[in-house]
Amino acid sequence: MKGVTAVMRNSHLSLLIPLLLLTAGQLSAALSGRAIAAGASSFNWYTAATYLFFILRGFTWILIIRHVRLSFAYPVMSLGYCLVPPAAVLLLGESLEWSTLAGMVLISAGVAVIGSGEGERAK
């Protein structure tokens, strides 16, 4: 557990962990839905993986919030909206619309603005 806590103390980088778990959970949920549509049970391996990813995300989030201000960390989580669509393109064969790309740019810009204030606060 000490190793996990040490990673969480590297505050800004540690925010990647719940973002990646969120992305994995969303992809797994999509795969679960496809499996159910194809006739699989509503509780299949993808469903189980989805819950596992979201539970792990919750635990890592709690550990991170001990070391990172919520007013900074929570907006950073909106980057999930920027990670899931490209992951869906690469791993699920989905397409990306220009409006989605524009939204991803706006979200990223908003997080950058919030993050720039965090740098000033650290000085």
N, C-alpha and C positions, 0 to 999 in steps of 0.2 A: 504493500500500500504506500510505502514511502516513495517509491519510484513514481507512482501515479501522481502523488501530491507534488513532487518536484517538478513534473511536467506542467501541472496546473499553475505553478507559481510563475512560469514563463507566460505571463498573462495574455498578451496579445496573440502569440502563436498558439496558445492552448485553445483559443476560440475556434481554431480550425477543426478540432476534434468533434464538437457537437455539430458543426456544419457538415462534416463528412458523414457523421451518423445520420443526420437528418436527410441528406441526399440519398444515402443507401436505403433508408427506410422508405422514402418516397418511391424509389425505383422498385423496391421489393413489393410495395403495395400495388404498384401498377402491374407487376408480374402476377401477383395474387389475383387481381381482378381479371386478368387475361386467362389465368388457369380456371377460375370459377366460370367464366363465360364459355370455356371449352368443356365444361362438365365436371370439373374437379370439385371436391368438397369445399365448403366455404372456409374450413380451417385446413389449410394445406401448408407445405413447408415455407412457401413465400409469406403466408400470413404469419406464421410463427416467427420468421426472420424479421418481418415488419415490426412486430411487437418487441422483439429483442432489441432491434436497433433503437426504437423509441425509448425503451426503458434505459438502455445504456446512455442514450443522449441525456435523459433526465438526471441520471447520477453524475455524469461528467459536468453537466450544467451547474449542479449544486456545488461541486468541488471548485469550479471556476469562479462562481459568484463570490466565493469566500475571498478571492484575491483581486477581482476586477470590479470596478464600479458598474452597477446595473445600468445606469444611464448611458454608459458607453457600450457595454456588452450586448444589451438587448437590440439596439439598432444594427449592430454587426450581424446578428442572426438573420436579418433580412437578406443578407447575401445568399441565403439558401435559394431565394428566388432567381439568383444569377447562376447557381450551380446546377440545379435540377434540370432546367431545359437543355443545356448542352449535354449533360449526362444522358438524358433521355434520347437525344439525337444519336449519340455514340453507341449506347448500349441497347436501346429499344427500337432504333430505326425510325424515330419520330422526326418530324420536320420542324424547322424553326421559322417563325414569321418575323417580318421586319418590325412589327409592333412589339413583339417580345424582346427583340434585340434592343430596341429603343428604350423599353422599360428597364431592361437590365443595365443599360448605360446610366439612366437616371437614378436607379437605386444605388449603383456603385458610386455615382457622384455624391449622392446624399450621405452615404457611409463615409466617403472621403472627407466631406465637410465636417461631419461629426468627429471623425478621427483626428482631423487637424486641430480641433479644440482640445483633444486629449493630450496631444504633444505639448501644447502651451501649458496645460495644467500640470504636467510633469516637471516643468522648469522651476 
